[in-house]
Amino acid sequence: MSTLADTPLATDFPCLQREGIVYLDSAATSQTPQPVIDAMDDYYEAHRGTVHRSVYALAAEATELFEGARDRIAAFVNWPANCTIFTKNATEALNLVAYSWGRANVGPGDTVLTTQLEHHSNFVPWYMLCKETGANFEMLEVDDDSILQLDELDALLAKGNVKLVAVGHVSNAAGTINPVAEIIEKAHAAGAVVVVDGSQAIPQIPVDLGALGADFYAWTGHKLYGPTGVGVLHGRKELLEEMPPFLGGGHMIASVSVDEIRWGQIPAKFEAGTSNISEAIGLGAAVDFVSGIGIEAIRAHERDLCSYTLDRLAELPDITVMGPLDAERRGALAAFTMETAHPHDVAEILGSRGVCIRAGHHCAQPLMQRFGVAATSRASFAVHNTRADVDAFVDALNDVRKIFG
Ligand SMILES: Cc1ncc(COP(=O)(O)O)c(C=O)c1O
């Protein structure tokens, strides 16, 4: 039974107080709990100033709130705060690595290896890097259960020229939890740097970056109950210190003259311009919100909801669920196709009943191509969901079946 089942967590989320909403799209963007909204309001109402630049009280308080958020976010994943960089989102974090580390370290004859499960934000930047530098672009494939083929990884690494492996921790389109620790170990043994896209992992499974050993780990704030406009890149100190800046401008320099520019220390070197101050503060509050519940309890709750959903979907004859059917191996989502109805029709009919799910290619077209579909429908879960939400979802799917026969 779910450990959070009796906790009325939905009341923490103002938007969920709207009548008749069953929100099952947290993998796209999570709802925002009141403490996160309060933290951002507090910054604007009581401590509004810029960070790192001025000495008056408001600015000093803003800097303290901003850097305090960085400290708590870094501690949440067991990584040093000065190696934790604020970006706009996960996409920008991954592009930062591709432009800064990639352009300095990847060249003709090298291979960049990504996977068939990736969100486009962990696929397109590497494709662009390879096109620009003349490196080879390779993709590790999945089996029929959307599980990566690690013997294929061994074979690709054995070729000896893999410079970088880019892999998602949890797939947003199939739900697969990838064995990233094993992948990192194999890649490191072959001399490759590893970039992990943790956007879907951070909100739902415990992540200890100190133990994991990834070289770069990127994620996005708005899926962890935080605001939009803030993402995070954790990087290994030696790599971050060697890398050239990504964007140039204010704050990222130590000194500027017409003859010479010296870069600032990390993380400032990668945070050009005025920071996303309230968003970072909001993300700090989101980490506090999650830590207050406990990420293990969240995982247990969502795993229960996911396996309940898989059981309920198995009652419907014309539904095919993507990804591993074992809830242990998947994140809290169920992406599926329905023989009788197009994914967009499914989402539209469910939406008209207040059941919010996503339909489309989920920015994972290589995976859609693997399974010969243009799109799927996807329900995804968060701390506030209950089995009653799953029942409402399945009832609405039954209505779709009645409409489409
Ligand atoms: C696995 C994964 N990676 C990356 C992203 C990109 O996140 P953002 O658009 O916030 O950069 C998403 C968003 O859907 C995602 O699910």
The ligand as an ORCA input file, in Angstrom:
! r2SCAN-3c Opt
* xyz 0 1
  C      14.195     13.287    -19.921
  C      14.098     14.748    -20.212
  N      15.208     15.423    -20.492
  C      15.183     16.738    -20.745
  C      14.010     17.439    -20.746
  C      14.052     18.885    -21.089
  O      13.665     19.699    -20.034
  P      13.618     21.259    -20.263
  O      12.682     21.485    -21.422
  O      13.092     21.812    -18.994
  O      14.983     21.694    -20.596
  C      12.810     16.780    -20.476
  C      11.521     17.499    -20.511
  O      10.507     16.969    -20.895
  C      12.861     15.394    -20.191
  O      11.751     14.702    -19.915
*
